[in-house]
Amino acid sequence: MAALTLAIGNKNYSSWSMRPWIALRASGIPFEEVFIPLYTDQADKDKILAFSRAGKVPVLVDGDITVWDSLAIIEYLAERFPEAKLWPEDRAARAHARAVCAEMHSGFQALRNECGMNLRRPVKPVALSADAEANIARVQELWLDCRARYGAGGPFLFGRFGAVDAMYAPVVHRFRTYAIPVAPEVKAYMDAMMVLPAFQEWTKDGIAETIVIDKFEDA
């Protein structure tokens, strides 16, 4: 049995669950996945609370250590499995990567609200607010800057797959399903993410889910 357990929500909708899941899977770190449906009944809420009193997924359990919050989990994984190299080895690059992840973690609220993650959603654009458009422009600016500065070693934001790619993986889906126009270099990065086996596995599983959460089906 895997030493790690990761409690997650619906793969079709749960962008925060996707982040540490893809970090684990793409890094080849073995773990047990526990699926808890979101926005259902009290029994499922109690299951989440049994993992963390925060009452949210994802939650990582490693023996007697419990870590909640996607970015905190990824930070823990980077320390626990240094061979995965989730952060760049160079100090300047690592500082830049952490700042880019933190910006994703705390920002882009308009994009989140107006382009919710729904893998089964038909690919089509929607009218977006100026704030959402500004979020989209900023994400592309970040991606292009990372690629230009640090991407020489591979197709991902810092060359090889790492924490930053995991944190922005759901945005790749948002850009895809809402048919967001992007720069050619951004499209190339998105293509690299979408052929990543871990990304494809999550996507396949999410599309196969049959649970429908009405509040996420409006757009």
N, C-alpha and C positions, 0 to 999 in steps of 0.2 A: 504494500500500500504506500502511496505517495506520502512523504513527510508533511507536505503542505496541503491545506484545504482552502479553496477560494469559493466563497459564497457570492453568487451573482444573481442579477435579475434577468429579465427577458432579453435575449440576444437581439431581437428585432428592434427594441426601443432603448435599452439601457447603455447609453454612451459611456457612463462612468464605469460600468462593469467591463466594457470592452477594453479599456485602457490597460489595467493590470493583467487581464486574461491574455491579451496579445503579447504583452511583454514576457509573460511566462512561456507561452507556447512558442513564440518565435525564437526564444533563447534556449529552448530544449530543456527547460526546468520541469521535472515531473510534479504534478499536483492533482489533487482530487477536486473535481468541480461539483458544487452543490447549487442547484437551481432553485430559486424561490420566486414564484410569480409575484409581480408587483401590482399594487392597486386591486387586490382581490378581497379576501376576507380576513377576519381577525386571526385565524389560525396561521395564515402565512405571515402576517405582521409579527406574530409571536415567534415564528421561526427566525425572522430577522433579528428580533430582540434577543433571542437566545445566543446569537453570534456576537452582537454588539448592542449596547444600550443606546447608541446613536440612532438605531432604528433605520439604518440605510445600508444598502449594498453599494460597492463590494466590501467584503471583509476577508482578510487573509488570516488564517490560523496556522501557526507553526509551533506545535507542541503547546507550551503554556504561554506563548506570545500571541497576542491578537492585535492586528493592525487594521484600522479602518481608514477610509479615504484613499482614492486612487493614487494620488501623488505620493502619499506617505507609504503606500504599499510598494510602489516602484522604487522609492528610496531604500526601503528595507531590502528589497530583492537585490538591489545593486550592492549593498553591503554584505548580504548573505551569500551571494554568488558573484564574486568579483570577476570570475572567469567569463561571465556573460557580457561584460563590458557595456553595460547599459548606459553609462556615462562616458564621454570621451576621456582619454588618458591625459591629454594636455590640459593644464590648469585653466588657461584662458578659454579654451573651447568648452571645458566643463562648466565654467562659470556662465558662459553664454548660453549653453544648453539649459542650465537650471533656470535662468531668467526667462527663456522662451517657454519653458514648461510652466513656470509660475504665472506667466501672462495668460496662458491658456486656462489654467486652473481658476483664476480669479476674474477673468474678463470675458469679452465677446457675448454679453448677455443678450443683445438684440439678435444676433445670429442664432443663439440657442433657442430663443423664444419663437422666432419666426421660421426657422428651418429645423424643426425637431427631427431627431433620428428615427427613421421608419424605413427599414430596409425593403419592405414590400411595396412601398409607395411607388406609383408610376412615375417615371422620370419626366418631370415637367417643371417649368419655372413658375414662380409666384411673384406678385408685386411685393417689393421689400421697402422698408423704411430707409431713410438716409443713414440712420445709425447702423442698421444691418449691412448696408452697402459699405459703410466705413469699416466695419468689422471684417468684411470679406477682403477689402483692399489691404487691411493691416495683416491678415493671415498670409496673403500672397507676398507681401513685403517681407515678412519674417521668413517664409520658406525660401524665397529667392536669395535673401541675405545669407541664410545658413548654407544653402547649396553653393553659393559663390565663395564663401569663406572656408568652409569645412567639408564640402561634399566631394572632393576629388577622389576619395578612396572607394566610392561605391554610389549606388543610385539613391540613397536615403539622405536625410537632411544633414547628417554629419558623416556621410560616407557609408558606414555600416549601420544596420538597424540598431536603434537604441531607444532610450527613454522618451526622447522628443517625438519620435515617430509613433510610439505607443500613445502618447498624450494627444496627438493630433489625428490619430486614425479615424475617430468618428467624424471629424471634419471632412475627411476625404469622402465619406459616405454622404454627408450633407451636400457637398459641392456636386456630387454625382446625381443624387436623386432630385435636387432642385435645379439641375441643369445650369449651374452657375458658370458664366463665361470666365475662363482663366487664361493666364499667359501660357505660351507653349512650354516653357520650362516648368511651370506648375503642373501642367497636364502630364509631362513626362514623369514627375515625381509621383503624381497620383497613380499613373499606370504601374509604376514600380511597386507601390503599396498594394494595389489591387491584385497583383499576381503573387504576392507573398503568400505562401501556403497557409500560414496562421490567419491572415486576413481573409483568405478564401474560405477557410473552415468556419470561422465565425459567421461570415456572410451566408454561407449555405445553411447553417443551423438556424440562423435568425429568420431567413426567408421561409424555412420549413415549419416554423412555429405556427400554431393555429390560434393562439390566444390573441384577442383583439382588445385593445385599450382605447376606448372611444375618444378620450381627450387628446390622444396623439394621432388621430385619424382625420383631423379637420382640414389640414393644409392640403 
